[in-house]
Amino acid sequence: MGMDHLDLYLVHWPVKLKPRAFDAIPKEYHFEELDLKTTWLGMEKCLELGLCRSIGVSNFSSKKLDQLLEFASVPPAVNQVEMHPMWRQARLRRVCGDHKIHVSAYSPLGGPGNAWGSTLVVDSPIIQSIAHKHNATPAQVALQWGLSKGSSVIVKSFNQERMKENIGAVDLKLDDDDLMEIEKLEERKIMRGESLVNQTTSPYKTLEDLWDVHPVHCTNSSSHYLKQVIFQIRFRAATKRTPSNTTK
């Protein structure tokens, strides 16, 4: 990469894949047995050699963090995870706070534009109502919510107007009523990680194994998402049949 060091080096997932397993969706034969202790010792060695300034993890649950901390000489500086108003990570934030691990939120808007992402966050009536109240955008509300929890938010855009909009979230102030309304949102994990689950070679046989959550979080979320998809399909089909659309 033409650099003498990295500012931050992360273990991207709590899995191990074979060298040159570059497919976006790993094949079953790509998986190898994970030795987290050896992996983290290597991360600490990179830190010791000055190859990076900080080391951390990504997509680690509270349970997996506890397992790592049992043998880590240097705790992770960062845990980068999916976090937004519809996946609030309350327990994980508490655990990270207890160990002074910074939580960095990826997909703070729910990942719209990604193949696996969703617009459910920015389309939420609660988020839109709060945005209208403050003369802001739904994206700004979602981003400011993450900032209000002490997290950094990683938002991606190549559009200059959207970049300005995202920066504007810093100046937005959410009040207690806003935060209480956001707490009412049904939680739904959007980046589910199905590609890392299989019955033969992965250390995780179910999504619950991967995320260390009660099955209800994944099952109900999936049902809610399916209902949304069915509604959108029916709505689009219905609008296509209206005269106003056939003349356009």
C-alpha positions as CSV (number, residue, x, y, z in Angstrom):
1,M,0.0,0.0,0.0
2,G,3.0,2.3,0.0
3,M,2.7,3.1,3.8
4,D,5.2,2.6,6.6
5,H,2.4,2.0,9.1
6,L,-1.4,1.9,9.5
7,D,-3.3,4.0,12.0
8,L,-5.7,1.2,12.8
9,Y,-5.5,-2.5,12.0
10,L,-8.6,-4.7,12.6
11,V,-9.5,-8.3,12.8
12,H,-12.4,-8.0,10.3
13,W,-14.5,-11.0,11.4
14,P,-14.1,-13.7,14.1
15,V,-13.4,-16.3,11.4
16,K,-10.3,-17.6,9.5
17,L,-10.3,-18.2,5.8
18,K,-7.6,-19.8,3.6
19,P,-5.1,-17.5,1.9
20,R,-6.4,-16.1,-1.4
21,A,-10.0,-16.8,-0.4
22,F,-11.1,-13.5,-2.0
23,D,-14.7,-14.4,-2.9
24,A,-17.3,-12.0,-1.4
25,I,-19.2,-15.1,-0.3
26,P,-16.8,-17.7,1.0
27,K,-17.1,-21.3,-0.2
28,E,-17.3,-24.0,2.4
29,Y,-13.8,-25.2,1.6
30,H,-12.4,-21.6,2.3
31,F,-12.8,-21.9,6.0
32,E,-10.0,-22.9,8.4
33,E,-10.0,-23.5,12.1
34,L,-9.9,-20.2,14.0
35,D,-7.1,-19.8,16.6
36,L,-8.0,-16.4,18.0
37,K,-5.2,-16.3,20.5
38,T,-2.5,-16.8,17.8
39,T,-4.2,-14.3,15.6
40,W,-4.3,-11.7,18.4
41,L,-0.7,-12.3,19.3
42,G,0.2,-11.5,15.7
43,M,-1.8,-8.3,16.0
44,E,0.1,-7.3,19.1
45,K,3.4,-8.1,17.3
46,C,2.4,-5.7,14.5
47,L,1.8,-3.1,17.2
48,E,5.1,-3.8,18.9
49,L,7.0,-3.5,15.6
50,G,5.4,-0.1,14.8
51,L,3.5,-1.4,11.8
52,C,0.3,0.0,13.2
53,R,-0.6,2.6,15.9
54,S,-3.7,0.8,17.2
55,I,-5.3,-2.7,16.9
56,G,-8.9,-3.7,17.1
57,V,-11.6,-6.0,16.0
58,S,-14.8,-5.9,14.0
59,N,-18.1,-7.8,14.3
60,F,-17.2,-9.1,17.7
61,S,-20.0,-9.8,20.1
62,S,-19.8,-9.2,23.8
63,K,-19.1,-12.9,24.4
64,K,-16.3,-13.0,21.8
65,L,-14.8,-9.8,23.3
66,D,-14.7,-11.5,26.7
67,Q,-13.0,-14.5,25.2
68,L,-10.4,-12.3,23.6
69,L,-9.8,-10.3,26.7
70,E,-9.0,-13.4,28.7
71,F,-5.6,-13.7,27.0
72,A,-4.9,-10.3,25.3
73,S,-2.0,-8.3,26.6
74,V,-3.2,-5.3,24.7
75,P,-7.0,-5.0,24.6
76,P,-8.7,-3.9,21.3
77,A,-8.8,-0.1,20.9
78,V,-11.9,-0.4,18.7
79,N,-14.8,-2.7,18.0
80,Q,-16.3,-1.8,14.6
81,V,-19.9,-3.1,14.4
82,E,-23.2,-2.5,12.7
83,M,-25.0,0.1,14.8
84,H,-27.9,2.4,14.0
85,P,-31.2,3.4,15.5
86,M,-32.7,0.0,14.6
87,W,-29.8,-2.0,15.9
88,R,-28.7,-0.1,19.0
89,Q,-26.1,-2.5,20.5
90,A,-26.9,-1.4,24.1
91,R,-25.3,-4.4,25.8
92,L,-22.2,-4.4,23.5
93,R,-21.7,-0.7,24.2
94,R,-21.8,-1.3,27.9
95,V,-19.2,-4.1,27.7
96,C,-17.0,-2.0,25.4
97,G,-17.3,0.9,27.8
98,D,-16.3,-1.2,30.8
99,H,-13.1,-2.1,29.0
100,K,-12.5,1.3,27.4
101,I,-13.0,-0.1,23.9
102,H,-14.3,2.5,21.4
103,V,-17.4,1.4,19.4
104,S,-17.2,2.5,15.8
105,A,-20.5,2.2,13.9
106,Y,-20.5,0.9,10.3
107,S,-23.7,1.2,8.3
108,P,-25.1,3.9,10.6
109,L,-27.9,4.5,8.1
110,G,-28.7,0.8,7.7
111,G,-26.5,0.3,4.6
112,P,-28.8,1.7,1.8
113,G,-27.1,1.2,-1.5
114,N,-25.3,-2.1,-0.4
115,A,-26.6,-5.4,-1.8
116,W,-27.4,-6.5,1.8
117,G,-28.5,-3.1,3.0
118,S,-31.9,-1.5,3.7
119,T,-33.6,1.8,3.8
120,L,-35.7,0.8,6.8
121,V,-33.7,3.2,9.1
122,V,-34.1,6.4,7.0
123,D,-37.6,5.4,6.0
124,S,-38.8,4.9,9.6
125,P,-41.7,7.1,10.4
126,I,-40.2,7.8,13.8
127,I,-36.8,8.9,12.3
128,Q,-38.6,11.0,9.7
129,S,-40.8,12.7,12.3
130,I,-37.8,13.6,14.4
131,A,-36.1,14.9,11.2
132,H,-39.1,17.1,10.4
133,K,-39.2,18.4,14.0
134,H,-35.6,19.6,13.7
135,N,-35.7,20.7,10.1
136,A,-33.1,18.0,9.4
137,T,-32.9,14.9,7.2
138,P,-33.4,11.3,8.4
139,A,-29.8,10.5,7.7
140,Q,-28.7,13.4,10.0
141,V,-30.9,12.1,12.7
142,A,-29.5,8.5,12.4
143,L,-25.9,9.8,12.4
144,Q,-26.4,12.1,15.3
145,W,-28.0,9.3,17.3
146,G,-24.8,7.3,16.9
147,L,-22.7,10.3,17.8
148,S,-24.8,10.9,20.9
149,K,-23.9,7.4,22.1
150,G,-20.2,8.2,22.0
151,S,-19.5,6.2,18.9
152,S,-17.8,7.2,15.7
153,V,-20.0,6.7,12.6
154,I,-18.6,5.4,9.3
155,V,-20.8,6.8,6.5
156,K,-19.9,6.3,2.9
157,S,-20.8,8.6,0.0
158,F,-19.2,9.9,-3.1
159,N,-21.9,12.5,-3.6
160,Q,-20.8,16.0,-2.5
161,E,-24.2,17.1,-1.4
162,R,-24.7,14.0,0.7
163,M,-21.3,14.5,2.2
164,K,-22.3,18.0,3.3
165,E,-25.6,16.6,4.6
166,N,-23.7,14.0,6.6
167,I,-21.4,16.6,8.1
168,G,-24.4,18.6,9.1
169,A,-25.4,15.8,11.6
170,V,-22.7,17.1,13.9
171,D,-24.7,20.3,14.5
172,L,-28.0,18.6,15.2
173,K,-29.0,18.2,18.8
174,L,-31.5,15.4,19.7
175,D,-33.5,16.0,22.9
176,D,-34.5,13.4,25.5
177,D,-37.9,12.9,23.8
178,D,-36.2,12.1,20.5
179,L,-34.0,9.5,22.1
180,M,-36.9,7.9,23.9
181,E,-38.8,7.7,20.6
182,I,-35.8,6.0,18.9
183,E,-35.7,3.4,21.8
184,K,-39.2,2.3,20.7
185,L,-38.0,1.2,17.3
186,E,-38.1,-2.5,16.7
187,E,-34.5,-3.8,16.5
188,R,-33.4,-5.5,13.4
189,K,-29.9,-6.6,12.4
190,I,-29.4,-5.9,8.7
191,M,-25.8,-7.3,8.1
192,R,-26.7,-10.8,9.2
193,G,-23.6,-12.7,8.0
194,E,-25.3,-15.8,6.5
195,S,-22.3,-16.4,4.3
196,L,-20.1,-17.2,7.4
197,V,-22.5,-19.8,8.6
198,N,-22.5,-23.5,7.4
199,Q,-22.9,-26.9,8.9
200,T,-19.5,-28.3,7.9
201,T,-16.5,-26.1,8.0
202,S,-17.5,-22.8,9.7
203,P,-17.2,-22.5,13.5
204,Y,-20.7,-21.1,13.4
205,K,-23.6,-23.4,12.6
206,T,-26.3,-20.8,13.1
207,L,-26.6,-17.0,13.1
208,E,-27.1,-17.2,16.9
209,D,-23.6,-18.9,17.2
210,L,-22.1,-16.1,15.1
211,W,-23.7,-13.2,17.0
212,D,-24.3,-14.8,20.4
213,V,-27.8,-13.5,20.5
214,H,-31.1,-15.1,21.4
215,P,-32.8,-16.6,18.3
216,V,-35.7,-14.2,18.6
217,H,-33.5,-11.3,17.4
218,C,-32.8,-12.9,14.1
219,T,-36.1,-14.7,13.6
220,N,-38.4,-11.8,14.3
221,S,-36.1,-9.4,12.4
222,S,-36.2,-11.7,9.3
223,S,-40.0,-11.9,9.6
224,H,-40.3,-8.1,9.8
225,Y,-38.0,-7.7,6.8
226,L,-40.0,-10.2,4.8
227,K,-43.2,-8.4,5.5
228,Q,-41.6,-5.1,4.4
229,V,-40.4,-6.7,1.1
230,I,-43.9,-8.2,0.4
231,F,-45.5,-4.9,1.1
232,Q,-43.2,-3.1,-1.3
233,I,-43.7,-5.7,-4.0
234,R,-47.5,-5.4,-3.7
235,F,-47.4,-1.6,-3.5
236,R,-45.3,-1.4,-6.7
237,A,-47.5,-3.9,-8.5
238,A,-50.6,-1.9,-7.5
239,T,-49.2,1.5,-8.5
240,K,-48.2,0.1,-11.9
241,R,-51.8,-0.8,-12.6
242,T,-53.1,2.8,-11.9
243,P,-53.9,5.0,-14.9
244,S,-51.6,7.8,-13.7
245,N,-48.6,5.5,-14.0
246,T,-49.5,4.0,-17.3
247,T,-49.5,7.4,-19.0
248,K,-46.1,8.3,-17.8
